[in-house]
Amino acid sequence: MSLLIAWGPAIIALLAAGLFAGFAAGLFGIGGGFVVVPAMIALLPLLGGSHAEYTHVAIGTSFATIVITALRSTLSHAKRGAVDFEILKSWAPWIIGGVGIGVMLARVLTGQALSIIFAVGITLMSINFLVPKLARRQVSDTMPTGVVRAGIAGSLGIFSSLLGIGGGTVAVIVMTLCGRSIHKAIATAAGFGFIIAVPGTIGWMLIGLGKPGLPIGSIGYVNFLGAAIITSMSILTAPLGVASAHALPAEPLKRVFGVYLLFIAGVMFNRAMHM
């Protein structure tokens, strides 16, 4: 009973984060990492462990939640015939390679460095949500191929693996610039999240094996206790986000989410400065 009382606030907060992450994943085609990472960093102290390891654990755990959230979102979009599986197949090898490189970089980075990278990354991503029309201009009728595709996909994998995100924001921008409709871009971006999250989860778990000071419920840098709680909620709200993406004008919601990202960036910068 005393354990339940001690962990009660953390469990409730993680459930709320899961609801928000699932809805955001379906609505915007993202994996939910923008929500999960800061939530985990805030709540991991309640699970014990070393403060220095919290950023690593939060990012690794984010990938574990994205596996389920992105898969649920992708399947929901696929039922509507909106997922371009040919793009997913052709981009997957380069993305996975990029994720591997990113995980190896994360192995030598401190928690402070990762916090700063996360803050900078989501500040850049907020521009897409605050000024969405910037990413709506079409510059090509076809998706990149060859070296250009390898470079973009590999960079997406590296960037996403360091932030604990599904890469959906970047994927949507690339696809809309290349003539894909916003609905098809969001749907396909959810698939990118799954492709990134599977090797991301495995990689972060492996590089954290044997590390001292990990919170309760962690295997490597993946906290399965937190991931299970968040995922239990996100799988419920991801289809609701998908339905909203197809039925509602998302521009006002995008701007609200963009403000949220700037707020979280400020919190992460502040945390990094005090580590």
N, C-alpha and C positions, 0 to 999 in steps of 0.2 A: 504493500500500500504506500509506504514512504517513497519507494522508487517511482511509483506512478505519479505521486504528487510532485516529485522533483522533476520528472520528465514531462509532465502534463503540458506545460506551456510550450515546450519544444515540439511535442507531437502535434498540438493544435496549429502552431505556426507552420510546420511542415505540411500539414494537410491543406492549409490555405495556399501555401506556395505551389502545391501540386495542382490545385484547382486553377490557379492563375496561369501556371506554366502550360497546362494542357490546352486551355482556351487560346492562349497566345500562339501556341504551336499550330493549331488548326487555322486560326484567323490570318496569321501573317506568314505561315510556311516556315517558321523558325523552330528550333528544337526545344526551346524553353530554358536554355542555359543562362540567358540574361536574367532570368528570375531565380533559378535554382542556385547558382554560384553565390550571389550575395546573401541569399537566405541561409545557405549552409554555413557560410563564414560566420554569420551572426549567431547561429544556433549550435555550432559544434562545441563551444565551451561547456554546454550542458551535458555533453557526452564524454567530457574529459579529454585527456591527451595534451600534447604540446602545442602551444600557441603558434609556434613557428611552422607547424605542419598543416595548419587549417586551410590555407589557400590551395595547397596541393590536393588535399582531401576533398575540398569543395569542387574543384575542377574535375577530378576523377569521378566523383559521385554524380556530377551533372551528366557526364556521358552515359552512365548507367541508366539514368532516368530518360535520357533522350532516345535510347534504344527502343523502349516501349512506346514513348509518346510519339516519336516520329513514325514508327511502324503503324501505329493506330491511325495517325493522321493521314499517312500515305494510302492506307487501305480505304479510308473513308473517301478520299479524293478520287481514288481509282474507281470506286463504284459509280462515280459521276463521269468517268471517262476522261478525266482531266490530267492524268499523269503521263508524261512522255518517257516511257521506259527506255527508248533508244538513247536518249540523252544520258540517262542514268548509267546504262551499260557502257557507253563509250567514255564517260568521264570517271567511272569508278576506279580503274587501276591507278590513275594519276592522283586521285584524291587520297586513296589508301596509302600510297607512297609518301605523300605529303604529311599525312597524319603520323606515320612512323618517324619521319624526320623531326616533326614537332615534339613528339613524345621524348625523343632522345635529347632535344634541347632542354625540355622541361626538367629532365633528370639533373641537370647541372645548375638550374636557376634557383635562386632563393625565393621564399615566399613573398618577400618585398618586391622583387623584380616581377614576379608573376602578377602581383596586385597592380603594379603600375602598367604592365602590358594590358591587363584586363580593362583598366580605367581608360587608357588611350583608345583601345579597340572599340569599346562601347560608345565613347564620345564620337568617334568617326561614324559608327553605325547609326547614331541618333540623327545624323543629318538626313539619312534616307527617310526616316519617319517624320521629321519636322518639316522637311521640304521634299515631299515625295515626287513632285513633278520633275525634279532634277534627274531621276532615274527612269523617266517614262519616254525619253527621247529615243527614237529608233535610229541606230547607226548602221544596221546591217539586216539582211533578210535571212541569214543563215548563222548557225552557231559556229564558234571557232573550231578549227581542226588543227591537226599536226602539232607543231611546236607551240603555237599560241594556246591551244587547248591544254597541252601538258603544263605549260607555265601557269596558266590561270588556275587549273584544277589542283596542281601541286601546291601552289601558294595558298589556295583556299583550305587545303588539308592542314598545312602548317599553322596558319592563322587560327583556324578553328580549334586545333588540338591544344594550343596554348591558352585559349580563352574558355574552353569547356562549353563551346556552342556548336550548333548543328550547321552553321554556315548558310542558313536559309536566306539571310538578308542579302549577302553578296550574290548568291545564286539567283535570287529574284532580279536583282539589278542587271546581271549579265544577260539573263534570258529576255527581259523586256527590252534591253538595248538591241537585242538581236531579233526582234520582231515577234516574240512569243506574247500571247495575251497575258494579262496580269493573273487571271484565274489559273491558266495552265502553268505559269511560272511559279505561283505559290504552291500549287499541287506537286509539281516536280521537285521543288525545293525541299519539301518534306521528305522526299526520298533521299536527297543529298544528306539530310540529317541522319538518317539511318545508316547510310554508307560510312559516314564519318564516325558515328557513335560506337559502332561495334569494335573496330580496331582501337578506337580511343579508350574504350573501357578496358580492354585487354591490356593495352600498353600501360595505362596509368596504374592498373593493378600490379603489373609485373615490376615496374620501376619502384614501387613502394613496398614490395615484399621485404620483410625483415627490418623495416625502419622502426626505430623506437619512438614512443610518444604518440602513437596513433589513437584516435578516439575509439570508444567501444563500438563494436559492430563493423570494424574496418578489415578488409583484406587488401593489403597494399594501400594505395591511395583511393580506394573506393569504399565508401561507407554504405554497406548494404542495408543497414537499419534505416538510415535516412532515405536512401533510394527507394526502398519498399514503401515507405509511408507516402512519399511524394508521388510515386508512380500509381499507387492505388487510387489517387484522386485524378491525376492527369489523364488517365485512360477514360475517365467519365466525361471530362469536359473537352477533350480534343475534337470529338465529332460535333459538339456545339459550336466550336470555333470554325470548323469547316463549313457548317451550315451558314454561319454568319458571314463568312468570306464570300459565299455565293449569293447571299440575299441582301446584305447591307452595304451602304457606302462606307468604306473603311477609312476615308481620309481623316475625319475628326478623331477616330480612335488611334490612328497612326501618330497624330500629333501629341496626344496624351501619352502614348507609349514612349515617344521621343523625349518628352520632358522627364518621364520616369528614368530613362536611360541616363540622362544628364545628371539627375540626382544621385543615382547609383555610382556614376563615375566619380562624383565628388566624394562620396562616402569611401570609395576604394582608394582614391588618392590620399585622403586624410588618414586612412588605415595604414597605407604604405609609409607615410611620413612618420608614423609613430611606432613602427615595428623595430 
